[in-house]
Amino acid sequence: MKRLKRETTGRRIEALARREFAKTLAALAAAPIVTTSLASGAARAQTTPPPDAVASAADALTQVARARYGKHLKEDQIAEIRRSIERGIRTADRLRQVKLDNGDEPSFAFSADFE
């Protein structure tokens, strides 16, 4: 990651590192979209279909987790993290499909347990 040549304050360097991290994350997430759109129609028909968007996003986020916490995690833990990320993305997609009106409120269900 990019660092300042002169260390003035720890917060300044940390902010710059976070900014570079965010740029890297955005580039990883956009990579499948860019490579798919750059391929010509004939080349796309002859090659394998583009990877699933959910799997691509899960892979990118798993790589972020591996970069940040990889030295503390085993491979089976990283695989579980990937499955969890993919499950979360699919759940979020299903939630986005539910159409709500402006006046819709959450469903509150309260029941007291008396013993």
C-alpha positions as CSV (number, residue, x, y, z in Angstrom):
1,M,0.0,0.0,0.0
2,K,1.0,3.5,-0.6
3,R,2.7,5.3,2.3
4,L,3.9,8.8,2.9
5,K,7.6,9.4,2.5
6,R,7.6,11.5,5.7
7,E,5.9,10.2,8.7
8,T,4.1,13.2,10.2
9,T,1.3,11.6,12.1
10,G,0.1,8.0,12.4
11,R,-3.5,9.0,11.5
12,R,-2.5,10.6,8.2
13,I,-0.6,7.5,7.1
14,E,-3.5,5.3,8.2
15,A,-6.0,7.3,6.3
16,L,-3.9,7.1,3.1
17,A,-3.6,3.3,3.6
18,R,-7.4,3.0,4.0
19,R,-7.9,5.1,0.8
20,E,-5.6,2.8,-1.2
21,F,-7.4,-0.2,0.3
22,A,-10.8,1.1,-0.9
23,K,-9.4,1.7,-4.4
24,T,-8.0,-1.8,-4.5
25,L,-11.3,-3.3,-3.4
26,A,-13.3,-1.3,-6.0
27,A,-10.9,-2.5,-8.7
28,L,-11.3,-6.1,-7.6
29,A,-15.0,-5.9,-7.7
30,A,-15.1,-4.2,-11.1
31,A,-12.6,-6.5,-12.8
32,P,-15.1,-9.2,-13.9
33,I,-17.4,-6.5,-15.3
34,V,-14.6,-4.8,-17.2
35,T,-13.1,-8.0,-18.7
36,T,-16.6,-9.2,-19.8
37,S,-17.5,-6.0,-21.4
38,L,-14.2,-5.7,-23.3
39,A,-14.6,-9.1,-24.9
40,S,-16.1,-9.1,-28.4
41,G,-19.4,-10.8,-29.1
42,A,-17.8,-13.6,-31.1
43,A,-15.1,-14.2,-28.6
44,R,-17.7,-14.4,-25.8
45,A,-19.7,-17.0,-27.7
46,Q,-16.7,-19.2,-28.1
47,T,-15.4,-19.0,-24.5
48,T,-17.0,-20.2,-21.4
49,P,-19.7,-18.0,-19.9
50,P,-18.7,-15.2,-17.6
51,P,-18.5,-16.1,-13.9
52,D,-21.5,-15.6,-11.7
53,A,-21.6,-12.1,-10.3
54,V,-22.2,-13.4,-6.8
55,A,-19.2,-15.7,-7.0
56,S,-17.1,-12.9,-8.3
57,A,-18.1,-10.6,-5.5
58,A,-17.6,-13.3,-2.9
59,D,-14.1,-14.1,-4.3
60,A,-13.1,-10.4,-4.2
61,L,-14.3,-10.0,-0.6
62,T,-12.6,-13.3,0.4
63,Q,-9.4,-12.0,-1.0
64,V,-9.8,-8.9,1.1
65,A,-10.3,-11.0,4.2
66,R,-7.3,-13.1,3.2
67,A,-5.1,-10.0,2.7
68,R,-6.1,-8.5,6.1
69,Y,-6.4,-11.6,8.3
70,G,-4.8,-14.4,6.3
71,K,-1.9,-14.9,8.8
72,H,-4.4,-15.7,11.5
73,L,-6.7,-18.0,9.5
74,K,-6.5,-21.6,8.2
75,E,-7.7,-22.6,4.7
76,D,-10.8,-24.2,6.0
77,Q,-11.7,-21.0,7.9
78,I,-11.2,-19.0,4.8
79,A,-13.4,-21.4,2.9
80,E,-16.1,-20.9,5.5
81,I,-15.7,-17.1,5.3
82,R,-16.2,-17.3,1.5
83,R,-19.4,-19.4,2.0
84,S,-20.7,-17.0,4.6
85,I,-20.0,-14.0,2.3
86,E,-21.7,-15.7,-0.6
87,R,-24.7,-16.6,1.6
88,G,-24.9,-13.0,2.7
89,I,-24.8,-11.6,-0.9
90,R,-27.6,-14.0,-2.0
91,T,-29.7,-13.1,1.0
92,A,-29.2,-9.4,0.3
93,D,-30.3,-10.0,-3.4
94,R,-33.5,-11.7,-2.2
95,L,-34.3,-8.9,0.2
96,R,-33.8,-6.3,-2.6
97,Q,-36.4,-8.2,-4.7
98,V,-39.1,-7.5,-2.1
99,K,-41.0,-4.3,-3.2
100,L,-42.1,-2.1,-0.4
101,D,-44.4,0.9,-0.4
102,N,-43.4,4.1,1.3
103,G,-45.9,3.4,4.1
104,D,-44.9,-0.2,4.8
105,E,-43.7,-0.7,8.4
106,P,-41.8,-3.6,10.0
107,S,-43.9,-6.4,11.4
108,F,-43.7,-6.3,15.2
109,A,-44.7,-9.5,16.9
110,F,-44.6,-9.5,20.7
111,S,-45.6,-12.4,22.8
112,A,-45.0,-12.6,26.6
113,D,-44.1,-16.0,28.0
114,F,-45.9,-16.6,31.3
115,E,-44.9,-19.5,33.4
